[in-house]
Amino acid sequence: MIDRAGDEVRDSIDHAKEAGVALLDHANELGRQRLNQIDEIINRTGNALIGKSEAAALSILAQAKRDIDAVRVSALSDLKAAIWEAECAGKRLTLSDLDEALGGLGELLGTHQIRLSLPIKTPQPWYCTRWWCDQPDIVEIKEPFGDTFIEVRNKVEDSISAGNVTEVTPAHRIVGSYEFLSAFALKTSCFYPGSSDVWNREYLKYRERAHQWRTAATIRVE
């Protein structure tokens, strides 16, 4: 029971720190405050556990998890506000803002399509011609814009699937794919003022995957 409770606390710490580090990118001081709060809880909990019985230790760990989860909720709220100001310029985006919002993520083609700047290009099947096969880097713009994100996510996930990634695929392109999705999720959140939590979670998820790849692999630009 102690081991399971400890694992749950570690999971809470990982998620809370993920939110705190992401907050650092958008609001440095707030991010530091949240990370310091997490460290204080960890240190306080470690000291409190010394010499305690199993029952007392379980109670201390349960309280630590509640405290850390509360910090994570606060960090996510801070992050939501920071993203709204930094990425969305304090306004709800509409499709008329899409060209500006895309930045380096893609190119607006007319009013209905985006050509994506994908880190890994998915090759067309051998039977394709330019006249009748879908181009892997082009997506149709959908409303609500979250549906566009889902199509983009599916294309990028497919580009780094087991069937497309080989031993010679540069690791930095896989990292770049996750960073691409993280950045696209941020822009998508700007279409949903007041209800952007799901897109902020997508931002954090892919940001963390990119971090895990950078940590586990030797990144070399080729």
C-alpha positions as CSV (number, residue, x, y, z in Angstrom):
1,M,0.0,0.0,0.0
2,I,2.9,2.4,0.8
3,D,4.5,1.6,-2.6
4,R,1.2,2.2,-4.4
5,A,0.6,5.5,-2.6
6,G,4.1,6.6,-3.3
7,D,3.7,5.9,-7.0
8,E,0.5,7.9,-7.0
9,V,2.3,10.8,-5.4
10,R,5.1,10.6,-8.0
11,D,2.6,10.6,-10.8
12,S,1.0,13.7,-9.3
13,I,4.4,15.4,-9.0
14,D,5.3,14.6,-12.6
15,H,2.0,16.1,-13.9
16,A,2.3,19.1,-11.7
17,K,5.9,19.8,-12.7
18,E,4.9,19.4,-16.3
19,A,2.3,22.2,-15.9
20,G,4.8,24.3,-13.9
21,V,7.6,24.0,-16.5
22,A,5.2,24.8,-19.3
23,L,4.1,27.9,-17.4
24,L,7.7,28.9,-17.2
25,D,7.7,29.4,-21.0
26,H,4.8,31.8,-20.8
27,A,5.0,33.4,-17.4
28,N,8.4,33.0,-15.8
29,E,7.8,34.2,-12.3
30,L,4.4,32.3,-12.0
31,G,6.1,29.1,-13.2
32,R,8.8,29.4,-10.6
33,Q,6.3,30.0,-7.9
34,R,4.4,26.9,-8.8
35,L,7.5,24.7,-9.1
36,N,8.7,26.1,-5.7
37,Q,5.4,25.1,-4.2
38,I,5.8,21.6,-5.5
39,D,9.4,21.4,-4.1
40,E,8.2,22.6,-0.7
41,I,5.5,19.9,-0.5
42,I,8.0,17.2,-1.5
43,N,10.5,18.4,1.2
44,R,7.7,18.7,3.8
45,T,6.4,15.3,3.0
46,G,9.8,13.6,3.1
47,N,10.5,15.1,6.6
48,A,7.1,14.1,7.8
49,L,7.5,10.5,6.8
50,I,10.5,9.9,8.9
51,G,9.8,7.3,11.6
52,K,6.1,7.1,10.9
53,S,3.9,4.0,11.1
54,E,2.3,2.7,7.9
55,A,-1.1,4.2,8.7
56,A,0.5,7.6,9.4
57,A,2.6,7.4,6.3
58,L,-0.4,6.6,4.1
59,S,-2.2,9.6,5.6
60,I,0.8,11.9,4.9
61,L,1.1,10.7,1.3
62,A,-2.6,11.1,0.7
63,Q,-2.4,14.7,1.9
64,A,0.7,15.3,-0.2
65,K,-1.1,14.1,-3.3
66,R,-4.0,16.4,-2.6
67,D,-1.7,19.3,-2.1
68,I,0.3,18.6,-5.3
69,D,-2.9,18.1,-7.3
70,A,-4.1,21.5,-6.1
71,V,-0.9,23.1,-7.2
72,R,-1.3,21.5,-10.6
73,V,-4.8,22.9,-10.9
74,S,-3.5,26.3,-10.0
75,A,-0.7,26.0,-12.5
76,L,-3.1,25.0,-15.3
77,S,-5.3,28.0,-14.5
78,D,-2.2,30.2,-14.6
79,L,-1.2,28.6,-17.9
80,K,-4.6,29.1,-19.5
81,A,-4.4,32.8,-18.7
82,A,-0.8,33.1,-19.8
83,I,-1.6,31.4,-23.1
84,W,-4.6,33.6,-23.7
85,E,-2.4,36.7,-23.4
86,A,0.8,35.4,-25.1
87,E,-0.5,33.2,-27.9
88,C,-3.9,34.6,-28.5
89,A,-3.2,38.3,-27.9
90,G,-6.2,38.4,-25.6
91,K,-8.7,37.8,-28.3
92,R,-10.7,34.9,-29.8
93,L,-9.4,33.8,-33.1
94,T,-11.7,33.3,-36.1
95,L,-11.0,31.7,-39.5
96,S,-10.2,35.2,-40.8
97,D,-7.2,35.3,-38.5
98,L,-5.9,31.9,-39.6
99,D,-3.2,33.0,-42.0
100,E,-1.6,35.1,-39.2
101,A,-2.2,32.4,-36.6
102,L,-0.5,29.6,-38.5
103,G,2.9,31.3,-38.6
104,G,5.4,28.6,-39.5
105,L,3.0,25.7,-38.9
106,G,1.5,25.8,-42.4
107,E,0.4,27.8,-45.4
108,L,-3.2,28.9,-46.0
109,L,-4.4,27.8,-49.4
110,G,-7.4,29.9,-50.4
111,T,-10.0,29.7,-47.7
112,H,-10.5,26.0,-47.3
113,Q,-7.1,24.3,-47.0
114,I,-3.9,24.4,-45.1
115,R,-0.6,23.0,-46.4
116,L,1.2,21.8,-43.3
117,S,4.9,22.3,-42.6
118,L,5.3,18.7,-41.3
119,P,8.7,17.6,-39.9
120,I,8.3,14.2,-41.4
121,K,6.6,13.9,-44.8
122,T,4.3,11.0,-45.3
123,P,5.0,9.5,-48.8
124,Q,2.1,9.1,-51.2
125,P,1.2,5.5,-52.0
126,W,2.8,4.2,-55.2
127,Y,-0.5,4.3,-57.1
128,C,-1.1,8.0,-56.5
129,T,-0.9,10.7,-59.2
130,R,-1.1,14.4,-58.6
131,W,-4.6,14.4,-60.0
132,W,-6.5,12.0,-57.8
133,C,-4.6,11.2,-54.6
134,D,-4.9,13.3,-51.5
135,Q,-1.7,15.1,-50.7
136,P,-0.5,14.1,-47.2
137,D,0.5,17.6,-46.1
138,I,-2.8,19.3,-47.0
139,V,-5.9,19.4,-44.7
140,E,-9.3,20.8,-45.2
141,I,-10.2,23.6,-42.8
142,K,-13.2,22.6,-40.7
143,E,-15.5,24.3,-38.2
144,P,-15.3,24.1,-35.3
145,F,-11.6,24.5,-35.7
146,G,-10.9,21.8,-33.2
147,D,-12.0,19.3,-35.9
148,T,-9.1,20.7,-38.0
149,F,-6.7,20.0,-35.2
150,I,-7.9,16.4,-35.0
151,E,-7.2,15.9,-38.7
152,V,-3.8,17.5,-38.3
153,R,-3.1,15.4,-35.3
154,N,-4.0,12.2,-37.1
155,K,-1.7,13.1,-40.1
156,V,1.2,13.9,-37.8
157,E,0.7,10.8,-35.6
158,D,0.5,8.7,-38.8
159,S,3.8,10.3,-40.1
160,I,5.6,9.0,-37.0
161,S,3.8,5.7,-36.7
162,A,5.7,2.4,-36.7
163,G,5.0,1.9,-40.4
164,N,6.7,5.2,-41.4
165,V,9.5,5.5,-38.9
166,T,12.6,3.5,-39.5
167,E,16.0,3.1,-37.9
168,V,17.3,5.9,-40.2
169,T,14.6,8.4,-39.3
170,P,16.3,11.3,-37.6
171,A,15.2,11.6,-34.0
172,H,15.0,15.4,-34.2
173,R,12.2,15.0,-36.7
174,I,10.2,12.9,-34.3
175,V,10.8,15.5,-31.6
176,G,9.8,18.2,-34.1
177,S,6.6,16.4,-34.9
178,Y,5.5,16.4,-31.3
179,E,6.5,20.0,-31.0
180,F,4.5,20.8,-34.1
181,L,1.4,19.3,-32.5
182,S,2.1,21.1,-29.3
183,A,2.3,24.4,-31.1
184,F,-0.8,23.6,-33.2
185,A,-2.8,22.8,-30.0
186,L,-1.8,26.2,-28.6
187,K,-3.2,28.0,-31.7
188,T,-6.3,25.9,-31.6
189,S,-7.0,27.0,-28.0
190,C,-7.3,30.6,-29.2
191,F,-10.5,29.6,-31.0
192,Y,-12.0,28.5,-27.7
193,P,-11.9,31.4,-25.1
194,G,-13.2,30.2,-21.8
195,S,-13.3,26.6,-22.8
196,S,-9.7,25.9,-24.0
197,D,-8.7,23.4,-21.3
198,V,-8.8,20.4,-23.7
199,W,-6.5,22.1,-26.1
200,N,-4.1,23.2,-23.3
201,R,-4.0,19.6,-22.2
202,E,-3.1,18.6,-25.8
203,Y,-0.4,21.2,-25.7
204,L,1.0,19.8,-22.5
205,K,0.8,16.2,-23.7
206,Y,2.8,16.7,-26.9
207,R,5.2,19.0,-25.2
208,E,5.9,16.3,-22.7
209,R,6.3,13.7,-25.4
210,A,8.9,15.9,-27.1
211,H,10.7,16.3,-23.8
212,Q,10.8,12.5,-23.3
213,W,12.3,12.0,-26.7
214,R,14.9,14.7,-26.1
215,T,15.8,13.0,-22.9
216,A,15.9,9.4,-24.2
217,A,17.5,9.9,-27.6
218,T,20.6,11.5,-28.9
219,I,19.3,14.4,-31.0
220,R,21.4,15.2,-34.0
221,V,20.4,17.4,-36.9
222,E,20.8,15.7,-40.2
